[in-house]
Amino acid sequence: MNRFEGFGNTEAKIKYLDADFQILSPGHFVTCAMTGKQIPLDELRYWSVARQEPYADAAASLEADKRAGALPIQRN
């Protein structure tokens, strides 16, 4: 199935696992927890297992880790 067929423009419900994810409720996309951007499932590469959140890109994932206290915040 590709992004133009099937479940239309609905948000999927996902369980995020280590190096994989499980689709709980089918859909076309998930929403980035940091940016609000819609991420097509076939482009989903970044997420947090601990927080069960998807991210649009590596920068959004890094910012989420900083906000959660998972990484030290560098100050100049």
Buried (B, 14 or more C-beta within 10 A) or exposed (E): EEEEEEBEEEEBEBEBEEEEBEEEEEBBBBBBBBBEBBBEBEEBEBBBEEBEBBBBBEEBBBBBBEEEEEEEEEEE
